[in-house]
Amino acid sequence: MIAIEEIEKSFGHNQVLRRVKLDVPKGCLYGLIGPGASGKSILLKIIAGLIRPEGGRVVVEGQNIFEMPDIELQKFRANFGMLFQNYALFDYLTVYENIAFPLRRMTTMTEEQIRERVADRLKRVQLPGFEDRMPSGLSGGQKKRIGVARATVMQAPYVLYDEPAAGLDPVTSQRIFNLLRDEQRAAGSTVIMVSSDIERLLTVTDRVGMLYRGRLIFDGTTAEAQESQDPYVRQFVHGLVDGPL
């Protein structure tokens, strides 16, 4: 389980997160929604230990990650896979080298073992044989799938996705969400996913949280989010034009 306890984060005079508290159960696919600039991506990076908050704790497997020495925290990050908004693929590396990068950096696997793992990941994302391609020759949807392959290549128990379907057409977007759900179920991993594509996100989530102006104003099951009478949640989930947002 991931326990987020009273997290606060500011940048200068701008308070981005305000005492955010939520629990993500083990094996859950959790969707994090909310308007732009509500703190969703910052919260993901805090959970991954990439940004330190001014207040609160992130407890993973019973450990407060921000009480760990830097070296220990760096090792602990091997428990997390992460897909960033902009793919974060290295343009100068092949698809194979991009996916293999975390294995080479954080494991003692042999090159043969790495080749087998990369081939398996490419097969899982339906891009077998793409090892020698360069990112510049890939479509947006293919880049997303390569990003998914890299985020899951470590077979980490926790995976964080930041806008995994941004910029994709509706059909490709749904395929990406289905792929992420299938990956999560196959691995039994705990997933937190930020997305603005609410309609398709809610087809795969178990639970949903909504951030609004840095505060968590809703936390519940997907069905509860869809049935919520809170005016902010209702407007955002159902795309109502008139409302308080």
C-alpha positions, 0 to 999 in steps of 0.5 A: 500500500502507498499511504500519502499523509498530509503532503504539502508542497509549495514553489515560492509563494504558490502552494501547489499541494495542501495537506493531501491525504490518501491511501492507494491499496495494494494491487489497485489501479488508481486514477488521479484526476483534476483540472490543470495545475491542481498538483497531480503531476507534482504529487506523482513525483513526490510519491516516486521520491523525485521531489521532496515536500515541505510537509507530510509523509509518503509511506511505501511498504511501511517505510517513510521514503523521505526518512531514507538516506539519499543512497537508500532512496535511490535504491528504493526507486527501483520499486517504481516504474514511471511513464512521463508526459513527454515520453522521456525517451532518449532520442540518441538511443535505439528502442532497445537501448531505451528499454534496457536503460533501467536494467543496465543502470539498476540491476546486475542482469546479463546482456542475454537476460536483458535482451530476453526481457526487452523482447518480452516487453516489446511483444507485450506492447505489440511492437515486436522487432522494433529493437533497432528503431530510433524514437524519431521514426516512431508515431506518437502512439508507438512512443507511448507504448515504448514508454510503457515497455520501459516503465514496466521492464523492471517489473516493479511493484509500483508504476506511475503513469503521467498522462499516458494517452496525451495527444493521441486519438480516441481509438489509440488512447483506449488501446493504451489504457487497455494495455496499461490495465492488462499490464497491471492485472498481469503483474499484480502491480499497484498503479497510479495514473494521472490523465485528462482523458476522463472518459477512457480513464474511468474504463480501467480504474478501480479507485479515483481521487480528484485534486482541486486547487491542491486539495484532495476533494474526492477519494472513492471507487470509480462507481462512486466517482461516477455517481458523486453529487459533489458539484466539482466532481460531477462537473469534471467526471461528466464534462458538464459545461455549466458548473463551479470549476 
